[in-house]
Amino acid sequence: MTEQRRLLILGGTTEAAALARGAAAIDGLAAITSLAGRTRHPAPIPGHTRVGGFGGAEGLEAYLRAERIDWLIDATHPFAALISDHAARACAAAQVPRLGLARPPWEARAGDRWIEVDDPAAAAAALPGLGARVFLTIGRKEIACFAGLTGTWFLIRTVDPPTAPLAIGHATVIQGRGPFSCRDEQNLFAKHRISVLVSRNSGAEATYPKIAAARAAGLPVVMIRPPPAPAGESVASVDAAIDWLRTRMA
């Protein structure tokens, strides 16, 4: 009996789940999807899953060796720069081929009023004068950057209820899991009288409707650019990643 080849998917995105489904259809391939564990009830994923960190680049390298991983595909969120850096270093040390699966970022269209910045601190600095009621759609760890804007009210949407008080007291927190429609987002903007949107440029189809809703309402969008990805081979679609795998399985 031929031994199965082993794939580690660094997940947490829609693309990672689709990749796991595609990998499950490849004969002779066993896929493990690793999730950070930030979402309490993630959607079911085919194959084996593990939850939690590895302990840095060194811990991931040890895991690759111990689990005899043949290939790693980094399909993490575009803003998960630290784990992507760890993956690049670990794969280089363990000599495991690595592929990045990186969805293209959104591009501004006619009617968009984007103010592009490099990080959450720059986004906070750009807000004064743009609007007093902000829909803040960024990672929970970056919310503290906006705490000093005491004259601004924030609407914050999370998948899971916060387990601890957020760094911003002048905010309303709501729960919701995408995808959302453009009409949903337009209604949300109107209900909360949103005057400006802050968003990370994640390139995700499921969360793009908020950008379309801001365009339709003529609202400014403070758009945080994604960090640069580690050097190395990368593709922009799940189909291309599956082709990459099939080529190596041949």
N, C-alpha and C positions, 0 to 999 in steps of 0.2 A: 504493500500500500504506500502510495506516494505521500510524503509528509506535506502538510499544508504550509503555504507561505503565510506570513503574518504581517498585518498592516496595523499601524497605530494612527488613528485619526484624532487630532486635537480639535475638539468640537465646541459646541455652544452656539452654533449658527444654523439657520435653515439649510444652508449649503452643506454643512457637515452631516446633518441628518439625511439629506438626499444622497450624499456620497456613501453613507453607510448602507442605504438601501441598494444602491448600485453595486457596491462591493459584495453584498450578500448574494448577488446573482452570479458572481464569478466563481466558477468551480475551482477548488483547490486553494481558495483564499479565505483566511480567517481574519476578521476585522475587529479591533477593539476601539471603541470611541471613548475618549477621556473628556470628562466634563469638570469644570471648575467647581461646581456645586453652588453657584450663586442663586440659581433658580430652584425653589423648593420642589416643584413638581414638573420637571421637564417632560416634554412629549416622548412617547416610547420610541426607541431607536433599535433597529435590527442589530443582531449580533451581541457581543459582550460589551458592557459599559463599565467604566470605573469613574469614581467621583472623588475629587480632591486634587491637591497639588502634588508635585513630585519631590519638592525640596530643592528647587533651583536647577540650574543646568547640570550640576553633578548628579543630583538625584534622578533626573531624567535620563542621563547617560547610563546610570546603573540599571534603570528599568529597561532600557532598550537592550542592554546586554543580557539581563536576567530572563527577559521574556522572548529573547531571540527574534526581535522585530526585524523584518526585512526592509520595510519602507515606512516612512512617516509622511503623512500629509497634514500640513498645518492649515486647518480650516477655521481658525479662531476668528473672533471679531476683529475688524481692521484696527481697532484701538487697543487691542490686547498686545501692546508692543513688548512687554516684559516676557511673556511666555513665548512669543515668536523669537525673541533673542535667545532665550534659553534653549529652544528647539534647535536653532541654527548651531549653537555651540555644542549641544549634546550630540547631534547627528554627526558633526565634524569629528568629534572625539571618538565616537563609536563606529564611525565609517558606515553610517546608515543613510542611504539616499533620502533626501528630503524634497518635497514639493510644496510650494505655497499655493493655496487656493484662495485667491484674493479677488472679490467682486470689484468691478470698476466703481470709482466714486461717482456721485451724482455730478452733473454739469449744469451750470446756470442756463436758464432758458429766457426767452423774451418775456419781460414782465417781472422777473425775479429781482428782488432788492437785497442782494447778499452783501454782507460785510464779512469777508473771509479773514480768519485769524488762525494762529497756530496752536493755541492751547486754551483751556478753560480760564486761566487767569487773564489772558488777553481778551477773551469773550466778556468777562466781567467788566474789564476796563472800557470796553466799547459800548456798554449798555446805557450809561447816563446820556439823557437827551433823546434816546430812541423810543422810549415808552415806559410807562410805569407799571404795566401788568404783563408779566413775562411768562411764557410757556417754556419751561426749562426741561429739555429732553437730553440729558447727559448721564454719565455714570454716577452712581450714588457717592462714590469716593471723591468726586470733583465738586460736589455741591458746596463744600465749605468755601470755595473760591468766591462765592457770591454773597457770603454772609455779611460783608461790609456794606452792601447796598441797602441801607435801612429804609430808603424812600421808595423802594421797589417791592411789589408784591409778586410772588412766584406761584405758578401752578406746576406741580411735579407729579408725573405719572410713573408708577412702578408696577412691575408684574406681581410682586409679593408685598404684603404689608411690611413697612419698616420694622425692624426688630429693636431699634433704638431711636431716640429723638434725632431728627435731622439737624444739621448745623444751622439751618435757616429757620428762624422762628416765624417770620412774616411770609408764610407759605401755606398753601392747601395741597394736601397729598391725596391723589386718587389712584385706584388700582385699575389696570387694564392690560390685556394681552392682545397683541396684534395678530393678524393684520387688521388695520383699520381702513375704512373707506374714506374717500375725500369728503363725502357728506357728513360722516361721523365727525371728522376733524373740524369741518366748518361749523357744525353745531356746537362743538366743544369750545371753539374760539369765541363764538357769539355768546354762549352761556356765561363764560368767565370774562368777557370783554377783553380778550387778549389783544395787546398792542404790538408785541414783538415776540419772535420765536428764537430760541437758542437751540441749536442742533449740532450734533457731530455728523460729519459727512461720511456716513457708514455705507452708502451705496445700496442699502437694503430696499428691495421692492416693497416689503411689507410695511415699512415705515415712511415710504415716500409720500403718501397722501397728505401728511402734515405740511410738506413743502409745497405741494400743489394747492392746499387750502390757503396757505400764507400768500401765495402768488395771486390767487383769486381775490383775496381780501386786500391786496396791495400792501401787505405788512412787511416790514424789514425782517430779515433773517440773519442772525449772527451765526455764521457757519464755521465750525472748527474743522480745519483740514486734518486728514488722517496722518499719523506719523509714517515715516518711510519704513518700508518692509526690509528685512534682512536681504542681503545679496543672495542670489541663487535662482534656481529654476522656479517658475511660477506659471500658473494658468488662471484664466478668468471665469471658468465655468465648470460645473460638475461633470458635464460630458467630456470635457478635455482632460479632467483628472482621471476619469474612468479609462479613457484611451491610454493615458500614461501608464496606468496600472496594467491594462491588458498587454501592452507592449512588453512590459517587464515580466509578465507571467508567461509569455510565449516561449 
